[in-house]
Amino acid sequence: MSREKKAEVIDRFAEAFARCSIGILTDYRGLSNSEITALRRRLGDSSIEYKVVKNTLARFSAEKSGKDNLKAYFSGPGAIALGYSDVIEPAKILADFINTSKSTLTIKGGFLGERILTSDDISSLAKLPPREILLAKLLGGLQSPISRLVGCLNGPIAGLARVLQSRIKQMEEA
């Protein structure tokens, strides 16, 4: 590969590292071509890029994009899944692929913004419920105290209304 091509690859990866919201580094040793293709297809359906990286070029790209801490993960055969929108989805898809295919794919680590993630962190991300459920739980938590307050404030008024209704009924019977 010529110097110009290497510089172009470094620039592309550095730009991708800076632009993506999450990156998960994997070791793909032992996977067949058909398994890698199936994984790429599953990731691609969710707009997640999965690229095999050359370690030296990836180290330069990480340094150029300000993610110097990633250099330690670029050893041995590796590929990176780059997610640009939902940060949980790439972790879920990779964990699901590992569990369902019983493949030898392993997660080395990754990054979320500026934070470096270990493989345990990524496993924890994969176990989180979907975004919609988390938002619903948050909304329920915010709404609960308000509805209890309304119930407390409504109690005396409702009691007074029942007493008055009973008294009206009593007067009508007499």
Backbone bond lengths (Angstrom), bond angles and torsions (degrees), N, CA, C in turn:
res aa  C-N    CA-C-N  psi(-1)  N-CA   C-N-CA  omega(-1)  CA-C   N-CA-C  phi
1 M - - - 1.450 - - 1.530 108.24 -
2 S 1.307 115.65 132.98 1.460 119.70 -178.22 1.527 110.78 -75.28
3 R 1.327 115.49 163.95 1.474 120.95 179.99 1.530 111.70 -59.73
4 E 1.340 115.57 -39.23 1.462 119.61 -178.87 1.523 110.73 -63.44
5 K 1.344 116.24 -42.67 1.464 120.28 179.26 1.528 110.55 -66.29
6 K 1.321 116.67 -40.38 1.466 119.98 178.76 1.524 110.32 -63.23
7 A 1.319 116.48 -43.29 1.469 120.36 178.67 1.523 110.49 -62.83
8 E 1.325 116.47 -38.31 1.463 120.78 178.46 1.531 110.87 -65.53
9 V 1.341 117.18 -43.39 1.467 121.33 178.55 1.526 110.17 -63.85
10 I 1.317 117.67 -43.42 1.470 121.79 178.39 1.525 110.10 -59.96
11 D 1.324 117.24 -44.84 1.465 121.27 179.58 1.530 111.43 -63.51
12 R 1.352 116.42 -41.92 1.471 120.06 179.58 1.520 111.29 -63.21
13 F 1.344 116.32 -45.45 1.469 119.60 179.27 1.523 111.55 -67.27
14 A 1.318 117.68 -40.80 1.468 120.54 179.16 1.526 110.27 -61.72
15 E 1.321 116.49 -41.05 1.466 120.95 178.13 1.533 110.43 -66.52
16 A 1.333 116.70 -40.13 1.468 120.53 178.70 1.526 110.51 -66.74
17 F 1.333 117.61 -41.10 1.467 121.18 177.97 1.526 110.78 -61.53
18 A 1.310 116.26 -41.06 1.462 120.48 -178.38 1.529 111.66 -72.84
19 R 1.323 117.96 -32.43 1.460 122.76 -174.58 1.525 113.24 -84.34
20 C 1.336 117.59 -31.31 1.466 120.17 -173.47 1.529 111.16 -76.15
21 S 1.341 115.07 155.44 1.459 120.03 178.55 1.527 111.15 -89.14
22 I 1.334 117.41 -28.97 1.466 121.50 177.92 1.532 108.96 -146.01
23 G 1.317 114.80 145.18 1.454 121.64 174.60 1.514 108.80 -134.06
24 I 1.330 116.80 130.59 1.462 121.37 -179.13 1.520 108.38 -121.28
25 L 1.329 115.53 120.65 1.465 121.92 -178.74 1.525 109.35 -91.23
26 T 1.331 115.30 132.78 1.458 120.61 -178.16 1.518 110.94 -127.28
27 D 1.322 114.99 159.11 1.460 122.59 173.06 1.527 105.75 -109.15
28 Y 1.303 117.18 113.75 1.461 121.27 -173.58 1.528 113.30 -96.44
29 R 1.329 117.68 10.91 1.473 119.93 -179.23 1.526 110.77 -55.90
30 G 1.311 116.31 135.43 1.457 121.57 176.98 1.513 114.01 91.88
31 L 1.323 117.75 -6.75 1.470 119.92 177.87 1.521 109.89 -85.34
32 S 1.311 115.66 140.76 1.462 119.59 175.59 1.526 108.92 -81.63
33 N 1.316 115.79 167.22 1.461 119.94 178.91 1.520 111.14 -61.13
34 S 1.322 117.01 -37.86 1.467 119.39 -179.29 1.534 110.84 -67.31
35 E 1.333 117.55 -35.40 1.466 120.04 177.59 1.531 111.14 -68.45
36 I 1.316 116.95 -41.53 1.470 120.27 177.82 1.524 109.99 -64.32
37 T 1.334 116.87 -40.09 1.462 120.45 177.78 1.521 110.75 -63.88
38 A 1.327 117.18 -42.82 1.472 120.61 178.38 1.530 110.86 -63.05
39 L 1.327 116.75 -41.35 1.466 120.70 178.09 1.528 110.56 -64.73
40 R 1.307 117.19 -44.56 1.475 120.44 178.61 1.522 110.84 -60.99
41 R 1.328 116.21 -38.80 1.464 120.26 -179.91 1.532 110.13 -65.55
42 R 1.331 117.25 -44.25 1.474 120.88 179.70 1.522 110.89 -63.94
43 L 1.312 116.47 -41.74 1.466 120.19 178.37 1.526 110.68 -69.91
44 G 1.317 116.96 -39.96 1.460 121.71 -178.94 1.522 112.79 -64.68
45 D 1.341 117.32 -31.55 1.460 120.79 177.17 1.523 111.52 -62.14
46 S 1.326 116.49 -24.30 1.469 121.60 179.38 1.526 112.17 -105.38
47 S 1.321 116.77 17.90 1.478 123.06 179.12 1.525 112.31 60.76
48 I 1.321 115.87 40.35 1.456 122.00 177.42 1.528 107.22 -114.02
49 E 1.323 115.97 127.24 1.460 120.45 179.47 1.529 109.47 -84.77
50 Y 1.333 116.10 140.28 1.463 121.01 175.38 1.516 106.63 -127.89
51 K 1.327 115.88 110.97 1.460 120.89 -174.14 1.520 111.02 -124.15
52 V 1.313 114.84 136.38 1.460 120.73 171.46 1.521 106.09 -78.37
53 V 1.333 115.46 133.40 1.465 119.17 -175.77 1.519 110.55 -119.75
54 K 1.312 114.12 145.27 1.458 120.22 172.50 1.533 105.70 -87.22
55 N 1.315 116.55 127.24 1.467 121.57 -170.11 1.527 113.80 -55.56
56 T 1.303 117.57 -45.37 1.464 120.07 -177.60 1.523 110.65 -62.46
57 L 1.327 115.97 -46.46 1.465 119.75 -179.78 1.529 110.47 -66.64
58 A 1.324 117.10 -36.73 1.465 120.60 179.25 1.529 110.80 -66.64
59 R 1.328 117.10 -37.89 1.475 119.85 177.33 1.524 110.82 -62.83
60 F 1.327 116.22 -44.55 1.471 119.81 177.98 1.533 110.68 -62.63
61 S 1.327 116.55 -40.20 1.465 120.74 179.67 1.519 110.99 -65.41
62 A 1.335 116.68 -41.69 1.464 120.33 179.30 1.523 110.11 -63.61
63 E 1.317 115.93 -41.30 1.467 120.23 178.87 1.531 110.40 -64.66
64 K 1.314 115.91 -41.71 1.466 120.50 -178.35 1.530 112.06 -67.48
65 S 1.346 116.76 -32.15 1.464 120.06 -178.70 1.529 112.33 -89.78
66 G 1.331 117.74 0.99 1.459 120.92 177.15 1.515 114.44 87.34
67 K 1.312 117.49 15.65 1.463 121.97 179.65 1.532 109.38 -111.69
68 D 1.323 115.07 60.82 1.471 121.36 -176.93 1.524 112.67 -61.98
69 N 1.325 117.45 -29.45 1.467 121.11 -177.75 1.524 112.75 -66.38
70 L 1.315 117.62 -16.15 1.465 121.40 -179.20 1.521 112.95 -76.12
71 K 1.306 117.10 -17.01 1.464 120.61 -174.10 1.529 112.36 -53.58
72 A 1.328 117.94 -34.80 1.462 121.26 -177.64 1.527 112.50 -65.20
73 Y 1.326 117.29 -26.02 1.461 120.69 -177.90 1.523 113.27 -81.69
74 F 1.322 116.97 -13.16 1.448 119.89 -177.86 1.520 110.53 -92.12
75 S 1.319 114.31 75.91 1.457 121.09 174.39 1.521 107.43 -143.44
76 G 1.292 116.55 141.69 1.458 120.07 -176.71 1.519 110.32 74.66
77 P 1.328 115.85 175.51 1.464 118.67 179.86 1.526 110.23 -62.90
78 G 1.303 116.75 131.83 1.448 119.04 -177.06 1.509 112.94 -149.12
79 A 1.321 113.39 155.70 1.454 121.81 174.60 1.521 106.77 -138.31
80 I 1.317 115.94 161.04 1.453 120.30 -177.91 1.524 109.85 -131.54
81 A 1.335 114.86 134.83 1.463 121.99 174.44 1.524 107.03 -99.48
82 L 1.313 116.27 121.57 1.464 121.82 -177.40 1.520 109.68 -111.08
83 G 1.338 115.93 116.05 1.457 121.68 178.45 1.514 110.45 -104.77
84 Y 1.324 116.20 136.86 1.455 120.16 -174.78 1.521 114.02 -109.43
85 S 1.332 118.42 -12.37 1.466 118.76 -179.22 1.525 110.41 -123.12
86 D 1.310 117.81 -83.98 1.461 121.88 -177.78 1.523 109.76 -78.21
87 V 1.335 117.36 128.06 1.465 120.19 -176.51 1.526 112.43 -82.28
88 I 1.309 117.54 -18.72 1.465 120.30 -177.39 1.522 111.77 -87.03
89 E 1.314 116.84 -32.10 1.459 121.24 -172.97 1.533 114.64 -58.62
90 P 1.339 120.62 -45.19 1.473 118.31 178.65 1.536 112.18 -60.64
91 A 1.324 116.65 -39.79 1.468 119.84 179.28 1.522 110.52 -64.68
92 K 1.336 117.00 -41.58 1.461 121.19 179.47 1.533 111.27 -63.90
93 I 1.326 116.28 -44.55 1.463 119.71 -177.89 1.524 110.63 -65.48
94 L 1.336 117.37 -44.01 1.472 119.95 178.96 1.520 111.49 -64.40
95 A 1.333 117.78 -44.09 1.468 120.75 179.01 1.526 110.77 -63.53
96 D 1.323 116.61 -40.76 1.460 120.81 178.57 1.524 110.71 -64.78
97 F 1.334 116.69 -40.63 1.466 120.58 178.85 1.527 110.40 -63.67
98 I 1.319 116.80 -43.17 1.467 120.63 179.94 1.527 110.29 -63.15
99 N 1.337 116.94 -42.69 1.469 120.82 -177.56 1.522 112.82 -72.28
100 T 1.336 117.67 -42.83 1.466 119.39 -175.23 1.516 112.98 -78.22
101 S 1.317 117.79 -36.15 1.467 119.35 -176.35 1.525 112.44 -91.93
102 K 1.328 116.38 -7.71 1.477 120.47 -177.22 1.524 110.45 51.25
103 S 1.329 115.46 40.35 1.463 120.64 -176.44 1.526 110.88 -84.04
104 T 1.309 114.27 172.23 1.462 120.80 179.71 1.521 111.63 -91.93
105 L 1.326 116.78 7.13 1.462 121.15 178.42 1.523 109.03 -61.45
106 T 1.334 116.19 131.84 1.463 120.05 176.89 1.521 109.34 -125.51
107 I 1.312 114.60 150.67 1.457 120.71 178.40 1.523 107.76 -96.99
108 K 1.328 116.58 122.34 1.467 121.91 -179.55 1.519 111.75 -83.49
109 G 1.319 116.34 -40.90 1.454 121.53 -175.25 1.513 108.46 164.15
110 G 1.314 115.97 -161.37 1.452 118.71 179.28 1.509 112.03 175.50
111 F 1.308 114.71 -162.80 1.461 120.26 178.71 1.513 109.45 -147.76
112 L 1.311 114.82 149.34 1.457 123.64 177.08 1.517 105.77 -130.22
113 G 1.320 115.92 100.81 1.461 120.07 -172.63 1.515 108.77 66.52
114 E 1.326 116.86 -116.91 1.463 121.53 178.55 1.528 111.92 -98.45
115 R 1.323 117.79 -7.60 1.469 122.19 -175.89 1.526 110.65 -87.35
116 I 1.328 116.02 133.32 1.455 122.13 177.15 1.534 108.11 -85.51
117 L 1.329 116.76 134.71 1.457 122.65 -178.97 1.521 110.46 -111.43
118 T 1.320 115.99 141.46 1.457 120.89 172.58 1.525 108.05 -89.42
119 S 1.314 116.86 173.54 1.464 119.64 178.83 1.532 110.35 -65.02
120 D 1.345 117.77 -31.78 1.467 120.64 176.72 1.526 111.44 -66.75
121 D 1.327 116.69 -38.51 1.465 120.64 176.92 1.528 110.48 -61.69
122 I 1.307 116.11 -40.60 1.459 120.59 -179.03 1.525 110.18 -69.69
123 S 1.332 117.32 -37.10 1.466 120.48 175.20 1.523 110.41 -62.58
124 S 1.326 116.90 -39.82 1.468 120.83 177.28 1.523 110.97 -64.28
125 L 1.316 117.08 -40.58 1.469 121.17 176.41 1.522 110.89 -60.22
126 A 1.327 116.28 -41.15 1.464 120.61 -178.11 1.521 111.85 -65.56
127 K 1.324 117.79 -26.04 1.465 121.65 -178.49 1.528 113.46 -85.81
128 L 1.332 116.91 -9.04 1.462 119.68 179.17 1.525 110.50 -67.74
129 P 1.343 116.92 146.94 1.469 118.72 175.42 1.529 110.41 -69.15
130 P 1.324 116.72 165.08 1.472 119.67 179.80 1.528 112.44 -60.75
131 R 1.297 115.57 161.37 1.470 123.19 -176.02 1.531 111.56 -57.69
132 E 1.329 116.86 -41.56 1.457 120.73 -177.78 1.525 111.25 -61.90
133 I 1.333 116.67 -39.99 1.467 120.60 179.86 1.525 110.17 -69.10
134 L 1.322 117.45 -40.71 1.465 120.11 177.64 1.531 111.15 -62.69
135 L 1.335 116.88 -41.31 1.463 120.62 177.51 1.529 111.22 -65.16
136 A 1.340 117.09 -39.46 1.464 120.68 178.41 1.529 110.64 -64.15
137 K 1.331 117.31 -40.73 1.468 120.54 177.76 1.523 111.08 -64.81
138 L 1.324 116.53 -40.87 1.458 120.69 177.93 1.523 110.79 -63.11
139 L 1.316 116.38 -45.48 1.461 120.72 179.20 1.520 110.95 -63.76
140 G 1.323 117.15 -40.54 1.464 120.90 176.79 1.519 111.43 -62.64
141 G 1.319 116.48 -40.29 1.462 120.89 178.04 1.516 112.31 -66.12
142 L 1.326 116.74 -35.71 1.462 120.25 177.92 1.529 111.18 -75.17
143 Q 1.320 117.03 -33.61 1.455 121.56 -176.03 1.524 112.28 -79.72
144 S 1.307 118.59 -28.46 1.465 122.66 -175.52 1.530 113.55 -57.38
145 P 1.335 120.24 -50.96 1.472 118.56 179.90 1.527 113.17 -62.50
146 I 1.315 116.90 -34.45 1.459 120.17 -179.89 1.526 110.18 -67.29
147 S 1.331 117.34 -43.90 1.468 119.37 -179.68 1.529 110.98 -67.72
148 R 1.332 117.83 -34.84 1.472 119.69 175.22 1.528 111.27 -65.72
149 L 1.319 117.39 -38.94 1.462 121.35 177.17 1.524 110.76 -62.44
150 V 1.330 116.12 -43.60 1.469 119.99 177.95 1.518 110.03 -61.61
151 G 1.327 116.58 -41.40 1.473 120.24 178.24 1.521 111.65 -62.53
152 C 1.328 117.71 -42.43 1.469 121.90 179.12 1.531 111.34 -65.59
153 L 1.307 116.71 -42.54 1.460 120.46 179.76 1.526 111.55 -71.43
154 N 1.316 116.88 -30.68 1.457 121.38 -178.77 1.528 111.91 -78.32
155 G 1.330 117.95 -25.07 1.471 122.43 -176.38 1.513 113.69 -55.18
156 P 1.331 120.64 -56.57 1.476 120.91 -178.78 1.526 112.96 -62.11
157 I 1.320 116.98 -38.04 1.469 119.96 179.89 1.527 110.14 -66.99
158 A 1.332 116.59 -42.33 1.466 120.71 178.47 1.526 110.15 -64.71
159 G 1.330 116.85 -39.12 1.469 120.56 177.34 1.520 111.39 -62.53
160 L 1.307 116.36 -44.57 1.470 120.97 178.24 1.523 110.16 -62.11
161 A 1.321 117.42 -41.44 1.460 120.78 179.06 1.525 110.73 -62.78
162 R 1.331 117.96 -40.53 1.469 121.02 178.50 1.529 111.18 -65.22
163 V 1.330 117.35 -41.64 1.466 121.35 178.76 1.530 109.89 -62.89
164 L 1.321 116.53 -46.09 1.466 120.08 178.97 1.528 111.24 -63.44
165 Q 1.316 117.41 -39.86 1.456 121.85 178.82 1.522 110.06 -63.67
166 S 1.338 117.21 -41.00 1.465 121.43 177.54 1.523 110.86 -64.91
167 R 1.313 116.95 -41.85 1.468 121.26 -179.72 1.523 110.63 -65.40
168 I 1.343 117.80 -39.07 1.463 121.61 177.09 1.519 109.56 -63.20
169 K 1.298 116.92 -43.85 1.462 122.31 179.64 1.522 110.12 -63.07
170 Q 1.335 116.70 -40.77 1.465 122.95 178.92 1.535 110.07 -62.24
171 M 1.319 115.97 -44.83 1.464 120.54 -178.04 1.541 111.26 -68.46
172 E 1.327 117.05 -32.20 1.458 120.11 178.98 1.519 110.59 -70.56
173 E 1.321 117.54 -33.87 1.478 121.70 -179.28 1.523 110.71 -74.00
174 A 1.325 118.18 -28.65 1.461 120.10 -175.94 1.494 113.96 -83.79
